[in-house]
Every structure is written in structure tokens, then in C-alpha cells.
Amino acid sequence: MRARSGPTVEHRVLAVRLRRLRERAGVSLRAAAEALDAHPATVRRIERAETGLDARQVSELLRCYGVPAAVAGPIMAGLSAANLPGWWHRWRDEMEGWQQEIIGVESSAGLVRTWHPALVPELLRTPAYAAALYRAQYPDDGPARRERRVELLEERRRRLGERGAALWALFPAAALHTRVGGRGTMEGQRTALVEAMKEQHITVQVVPLDHPPHPLTGVPALHILRVPVPEIGDRAVLETPGVRVDLVDDPDAVTAHRIRLDAACAAAPGPGTPLPG
């Protein structure tokens, strides 16, 4: 079964290494599964970080692949850390499955680039703005659960800043005119954006209301996550409201999304431009 809080980057890295070792050894999924006396789907789940890393199974796979002790030793030593739940585990009851997947990558990203077509991007929202938005998005939630969602967002922001990760956000000026909560909430959000723009690790670009169409016009919320680990390439997150949220890892697809985001940023007023009225 998938870990309840989703895989951490440490878990993903070991899963990738196991897949590469199998492929390098020329061992098929079926042959690897036979070594475990299991179904090929079991090996596939291990290699996709969709299940916990069992020490006996990993040891048997390494033996099957003929991995030398100098390589196998560090892998076995890293199992305990890889199997630890992510920091977000205690909020898992307030999270959708896709959120666990995304936060698992975001929590190790050195750069988060984000576009939202209609709202202030998530990682720039004030607690009051986020709470007001959650009341609309999750009408069946009680106050306590909404508060937990806000706590999780605040913890994501805190950890992003704590590790010095860069945040680059692009959104339309219309987001500043879409009333979320009351006037005080919007004034507080605007003030928070002005303060965020002064921070060294945060870049904010706002597309004016009278700006011509750009490469992300009409595109749903898009995020590019860059993790500084060789085994984990860039990931793209594409949100389709009310339908699905996809964590994209195909290099060609991620590159296509990144090119569109680059072009949209190049077309928008440069970083440091005052927020439009």
C-alpha cells in the first residue's frame, strides 16, 4: 500500500536507484518479482515509491541484481530514513491524495515557480485569505478543519523560507480584484504581497488588466518544482479545477510547461514593478 502521507524525496531517490540497478543488470520486472516470490506489480510499486521499502525485499532485489556490497550498503543504510513519514504526516486527514504527492516533492524543492490564472498563488496567501477561500472550496468543512488547512499552508511557507528555497510567482492583476473574504482580508493580502516582494528569495510578477494575451492565457494553475537531487528531475503540477491535479514527471512535458511559463514571465512586467492599483 502507498504510505498514508505520500513518499518523501528520500524514498523517491532510493526507488529510482533500485529501478536503475535492475535495468543496468538486465533483469526484467518478472525476474525481479520471482526473486521476491511476488507479482511484477509489486516490483513496479517499489520502483515508483508507491509502497514502503521492506528491508528483506530490497536486500533480495540487490542480491538478484548482483549489486556489490559497496553500493548495496548505503542503500540498505538509507532505508530507515526513506521510510520515515514526511513532516506533513500529521495533517494527512486534511489533505487530498494529490496534495500529499505534491508536498512530498515541494518540501525538497530549491525553486518553486507558480502561475495562477485567477487568484493569488497559494504560497503567497495570507491566513485570512486562505481561510476565506477554503470556506468556498470546502463548504462541508467545520471551522477546526479549515484551521488545520491554514496551519498546513503556513507550515509549507515557513519551511520554504527556512531552507532558503526560491519562490517565483506570476499571476494576473485580476486576482487583486477578485474579492476573497472582506475588504480587510484583501487589504491585508495586498500588504503581504508588497512585503513579500522585498524578500530576496521571492519574485512576484503581476500581469496588468490591459495586458495582451500571453502563453499562459487560459491555462489552469501551473507549478514547476525543481529538486536539487540528480535522481529527481523537474516536476510540473497542472491543476484542472474540479476535475484533477496531475504531478507530471515526463521530461518533455515538463519542458513544454516550463517554456510556456518562461515566455509568460518574459512578456509580463519585470520583477519589482509595483502592484497595479
N, C-alpha and C positions, 0 to 999 in steps of 0.2 A: 504493500500500500504506500501511497505518497505520504511523506511526512506532513503532519497536520499544519505545520507552519510554513511549508514550502522549503525547497532546498536553498542553502546558503551558497555563496560563491565557492567556498572551500569544498563543499560537496560537489558542486558542478565541475570544479577543476579535477578532482580525483576521478569522477565519472568519465570525463573526456580522456584522461590519461589511460584508463582501462580500455576504452574503445580503441585508442591509437595503438596500444600494445597488442591488442588482439589482431588488428588489421596488419600491423607490422609483422606479426608472427604468421600471417596467412591462415588464421584459424577462423572458420565460419561461425556464425551465430549458433547453428545447430550443434557443431562440435563442442563449442564452449558450454552450451546447455547440457550436453551429455556428460561433460565433466562434473557438472553440478547435480546430475540426475534431475534436471528440471526442464521446463519448456523454454524454447528460444525467446519467448516473450519476457521471461524473467531476466535474461541477459540484456535484452533491449531496454527494459526498465532501469536496470542498474546503470547502463551506459547513458541513459537520458536523465539520470538523477531523479527518477520518479519513485524510488524506494530507498529505504535505508541501506547503508553499506554494511553487510554482515561480514564479520572478520573471517569466518570459515569459508564463505563463498568467495570472498576476494582472494584469500590465500590459495584456494584451489584454482581460481582463474589464472593467477600469476604463475602457478606451477604448470598449468596447461599451456601457457604461452611461452614457457621457458625463460622467464624473466630472471636475470641474475640477482643475487642477494643484495648487491649494492644499489639496485634500482627498487627491488621489492621492499627492502627495509624501510625507506622513508614513506612509501605508500602505506604500509601497514601501521607505521607510527602515526600517520595523519588521520587514521580512521576515526579516532575518538573525537577529534576537533571537528571533522567533517560531519559527524552525526549529531553534533550539538544543535539544538533548535536555534533559530535566528532570534535576535533581540526582540523582534516584533511578535514572538510567540504568544505573549500574554494578551495581545489584542486580537488573537485569531478569530474569536467568536464574533467580532465586529467586522471582519474582513471577508470579501468575496475571494474565491479561489484565485482569480486572475490577479488580485491585489497582492496576494502572497508571492506569486511568481515574480511580479514586477518589483516589489520591495526587496525581494531577495537579491536582485541584480542591482537595483538602485543603491542599496546600502553599502556597496563597494565601489560605486562609480566615482571616477575622478572628475567627470564632466557630465552634467545633465543639461541637455538642450530641449526646450519645450515650446510648443506652439499651441495656443487655444483660440478657436475661431470666434468665441463669444463672451468668454469670462476671463477674469484674472487667473493666470495659471496657478495650479494647485499649491505649489511650493512657495508662492508669494502671498497666499491668502492669510488674512488676519483670523484669529479665533472667532471673532464676531461674524465676519463674512462667511467663513466656513460653516459655522453653526446655522446661519440663516439659509445657506444653500442646502445643507443636509436636511433641514426641515422640509424643503421642497422635494428633494431627491428621495428621501426615505420617510414618507409621511406616516408609516406604521411604527417608526421608532419612538420609544419613550425618551424623556429628557436625559436619563442616565446613559442610554446607549449612544445618543448623539454626542454627549460629552466625551464618551470614550473615543468616538471617531475623531473629535477635535484633538484629544490628547495624542492620538496616534500621529496625526498630521504634524502637530507641534514637535513630537519626538523625531520625526523624519527630518524636519527642518533643522532641529538642533544638531542632529548627528551629521547632517550635510555640512553645516558650518564648522563643527568640531574637527572634522577631518580635513578641512580646507578644500573641499570639493567646489568646483566652479559650477554656477548656475547661469544659463543664458536663456532668457525668456523673450518671446515675441508674441504679441497679441494686438488686436485692433482696438482703437480708441473707443469703439462701441461698447467694449467691456466696462469702461468707466461710466457709461450712461445706462447700463443695464442695472436697474436698482435691485440689489440683493440686500434684504433687510431694510432698515430705515435709513434716513438721511445721515444719522450719526455713524452708522455702520459704513456707509460709502465714504464719508469724510475720513473716518479712521483708516479705511483701506487705502485711500489716496495718499494720506500722510505716510503710511507704512511703505508704500511704493517709493515715495520720494526718498525716504531714509534708506531703503534697500539699494537704491541706485548709487548711494555714496559708498557702499561696501565694495571692497576690492574684488571679492570673488563672485559678485553678482553683476550681470549685464542685463539691462532691460531695454527693449526696443518696442515702441508703440507705433502702429500703422495709423496715420490720420484718417479721419472720416472721409475726406475727399480724395484719398489716395486711389490711383487706378488699380485694376486687378493685378495680382502678383501670383507666383507659382503655388502658393498655398491657399488662394482664394477658394472657398467652398470645401476645403479639406478638413476632416474632423481633427480633433485634438491629436497631436503627434509629439512624441518624445524620443530623443536619441540618447542612449545611455552608453557611456564609454568606461569600461572597466580596465584598469592598467594591469591586466594579467594576460600573458600570452595565450593561454588556453581559451580565454573568453573574448570573443570579438565584440564589436559594437552590436548593440541590440536596439531595435526600434519598437516603440509601443504605439499602436494605432487604435484609437477609441472610436467606436461607432455607437453613439448614444442609443440606449435602449435595445441594442442588438448584441454586441460583443466587444471584447477588448482583446487584441492579439499582441503577443510578445513575439516579434519577428527576429529570427536569427539567421535567415538566409542572407549571405553576404551581398549578393546582387540586389536583393530587395531593400536591404538596409542602406546600401549605397545610393539607390534611387531616391529613397526618402531623404537622405542627408543632402543630396544635390538640390532637391526642391527647397529644403529648409535653408541651405546656403544662399540660394538665389533670392528667396523671400527676404532674408536678412539683408542682403546686399541692396535690395530695392527699397527697403524701409529707411526712415531717418536714422542716422547713426546713434550708437550708444551715447548717453549723456544728454541727448536732446530733452528739454523739459517736457513734462507731461502736458498733453493738449488740454485745453480748458473744457 
